[in-house]
Amino acid sequence: MIQSMTGFGKSESLLFSKNISIEIRSLNSKNLDLNLRLPNTLKEFEPLLREKISKKLKRGKIDFNLTIENLNETNLNQINKTIIEDYINQLQQINKSEKTELLKIAIKLPDSIKIKKQKLENNFVTKIISLSNKVIDQVIKFRIKEGGSLKKDFNLRIKNLNKFLNKINNYDLNRKEKISSKLKKIINTLNIEIDKNRFEQELIYYIEKFDINEEKIRLESHLKFFAETLKNEKYNGKKLGFISQEIGREINTIGSKSNDLFIQKIVVEMKDELEKIKEQILNVL
């Protein structure tokens, strides 16, 4: 089952008088682009969280947001009296303003306010990891559901491409004879003597230039390979991208070599289907 890179998950939990909220959003990206927003108290555990997320979500532009709300409303900001008094003493040496005015300046200077570091309760990080895994699983379920929709669309496009290829196969059965007959009629209207053996040789060479049999066989093989890859591989976005490039190469060659208006019209339809496939592949994991 293929997965989309689009996903969303969110969960909240009450841990040790703290309301913990974790939200993960995922969009398509060529590689893993992981952005974590964590409280300062958990910064040291960022590598661990990165490892957990990247191992499961593999690829995509992923935003991980973790917030902690203290329900006991403890004020963690503390005035650093020693630093402020030192600032005021230094300011008084510069300016003999009232102490109240100098206090307004000192309170804005670096380290005047310090944040009391919270002590993490036992097993707090373990529970954070557990909650993160729960949200990651939500994202994966979302991705699988989106992947199912993508797979249906891919199968429809591949089916349409096979129908167009069958049209070309049916039309191409008598195309060489038509080209040969047309050239012979043109030569006859010129009413000139020609070397028939030489003419036949040149005719064979000319017709071979418009032969698209190999391209049709390769295109049929690529379409089959694309459908098999959809069924058999879990993380196949890049591989599907490579196959679609090969499909496009054969379609372009058929259009350029055929020198036929009917086939070229079908080729335009095929390119339109392939373009829709390529747009969707950008979102496949």
N, C-alpha and C positions, 0 to 999 in steps of 0.2 A: 504493500500500500504506500503510495507516494504521500509526502507531506508538503503542505504549503509552508512558506516562511512567515506568513501572517499569523499572529496568535495573540491571545490576551488571557491573563489570569490575575485574580486578586483574592486575597484572603486576610482576615483579621483574627486576632486572638488576644486574650487577656492573660498576661504573664507577670506575676509578681507586682501587682498594682500598676502595670504598664499596659497600655493598649498598643499592640503591635500591628502594623498594617504593611503588607507587602503587595506590590503591584508589578507585573511584568508585561511589557508591550513588545511585540516583535514585528518587524517589517523585513522586506527583502533586501539583500545585500550580497555582493560577490563573495565576501568572506565573513568571518565573525567580527562584528563591531559591537563590543559589549561595554555599556555605560552603566556604572553603579553609583547610586546616590545613597549614602549611608550616614547615620549620625556619627559624630566624632568618637563616641565610645566604642563603636564597632569597626573603626577604620583598620585596626590591626588584623581583623579577620577577613578583610577584603580578598586577599589571595585565595583563601579557602572557598569563599562564596563564588569567586570567578571560576575556580576549578570545577565546582559542582554544576554551575550553570552551563559552562562551555562543553562539558562532557555529555550533557543530555540534549541541549538545544543545537549544538553543532555549528549552525551558520545563521546569519541574518543580522539585522541591526536591532539589538536588544537593549531596551531600557529597563533597568531593575531599580525600583524605588522602595526603600524601607524607611518607615517613620515610626518613632516611638513617642507616645504621649504619656507623661506621668500623671496618673490620676490623683495622686496625693498632693499635687500642686506645690511641691517643694521648689523654692526659688534657688536655682543653682548659681545665680550670679552673686558674687561677693565683692564688696568694695575693699580694695587693697589700701588700707589706711597708711601703712608705712610708706608706700610709693607716693601717694598723694601728698602727704606732709613734706616729703623730700622735694617734690615738684614745687610746692608753695614756697618753701624756703629759698629755692633757687630763683623763682620768679620775683620774690621780694628784693633780691639783690639787683634785679634789673629794673623793676618798677615798684614803687611804694604804694600801690593801690590797696584798697581794702581787701581783707582776707577773703571776703565773700566773692569778690570779683575774680580773685586769683583761683579760688576753688572751682569756678565755672570753667576756667581754662584747664586746670590740672585734671579734672574729671574726664576730659576728652583725650588726654595724652595716653600713649601706649602703656599697657599693663595696669592702668588705674582700676579696671574692672577685671576680675579673674573669674573663670568658670570652674566651679567645684566639680572635679571629676567624679562621675558616678561609679560606684562599686557594683560590678556585675554579680548577680546572684549565681549560685551554683547551678549548672545545667542550663543557664540562660542561652548561651550560644548554641548548645545542642538543640534546644527547642526552636531557636531561630532557623537553624539548618532544616529541621523537620518541617517547619512552616514553609520555608523556601521550596522544599521538594514538593510539597502539596501544590503550590502555585505553579511550579514548573510542569507538573503533571497536567494541570488545567490547560496550560499553553500547548502542550503536546496533543491533548484531545482536540483542542481548537484547530491545530495544524492538520490533524488527521481528517477532521471533518471538511476543512477547506480543500485538502488534498483530494478527497473523494469527488468534489465538484470539478476540480481541475482535470482529474482522470477522465471523467465523463466527456468533458469538452475535447480533450486530446483524442479520445477514441472516435468522436464524431468527425474531427478534422482529418484524421488518418483515413477514416472510411471514405470521406469525400475525395481525398487525394487518390485513393485506389480507384474510385469511380472515374475520375478524370483520366487516370492512366489507362483504364480499360477502353475509354473512348478513343484515346490516341492509338492504342494497340489495334482496335478495330479499323480505324481509318488508315492506319499505316500499312495494312495488309496489301493494298493495291497501289500504294503511293509511288513505288518505284516504277511500276508499269505505266502509270499515268505520266510520270516525268519522261520516261523513255519515249512513249507515244507522242507526247507533245513536241519533243525535240526532233523526232523524225518528221513530223508534219511541217515543222519550220524549215527543215533542210529541203524537203520536197517542194515547198513553195518557192525556194530560191532557184530551182530549176538548173542546178549545176552538177557536174560530175564529181563524185567523191570516191575515195578509197574506202570500200565498205569495211574491210578488216580494221583499218585505222580508225574509222568512225566508231566501230563497235568497242574498240579498246578505249578510246576517249570517252565514250558514253559510259562504260563501266566505271572508269576513274571518276567521272563527274558525279555519277549516282552514289558512289561510295562516300563521297564527301558529305552527302545528305543522309547517310545511314545513321539512325538513332537507336538501333537495336541494343547495343551495349549499354547505352545510357538508360534505356527502359528497364533492362534487367537489373542494373545497379540500383535504380530508383525503387523498384519493387522490393529488392533486398533490404534497403535502408528503411522503408516503411514497415516491413515485417520486424526488423530489429528494434525499431522505435516501440512498436506495440509490445514486444517481448520484454523490453526494458521496463515498461510501465508495470508489468505484472510481477517481475522477478526481483527487483532491487529496491531497497528501502530508501537510501539517500542517493538519488539519481539525477538531480537537477543539472549538474554540469555535464554528465554523460548525455542526457537528452539534448542539451545544447549543442554538443559536438555532432550528434546524429542529425539534428535539424540543419546544421551547416552543410553536411554532405548531401542531404535531400535537396537543399537549395541549389547546390552546385550542379546536380544532375538535371534539375528542372531548367536552369538557365542554359545548359548545354543543349538540351532538347529544343528549346526555343530558338537558339541561334543556328543550330545545324539543320533544322527541319526545312527552313525556307518555305514555310507553308502557312497561309493565313489562318486556316482552320485550327491547326495545331498551336499556333502562336496565341490564338484567342483562349484556348484551353489552358495554355501555360500561364496566361495572365490570371485566370481563375485559381490555378494552383498556387501561384505566388501569394495571392490574397489569403488563402487558407494557411499557408506556411507562415505568413507574417503574424497571423493570430496565434499560431502555436508558439512562435518565438516570444511574443509578448507575455504569454502565460508561463513559459519556461523560466522567465526571470524571477518568478515567485515560488519556484519549486526547490525544496531543500536538497 
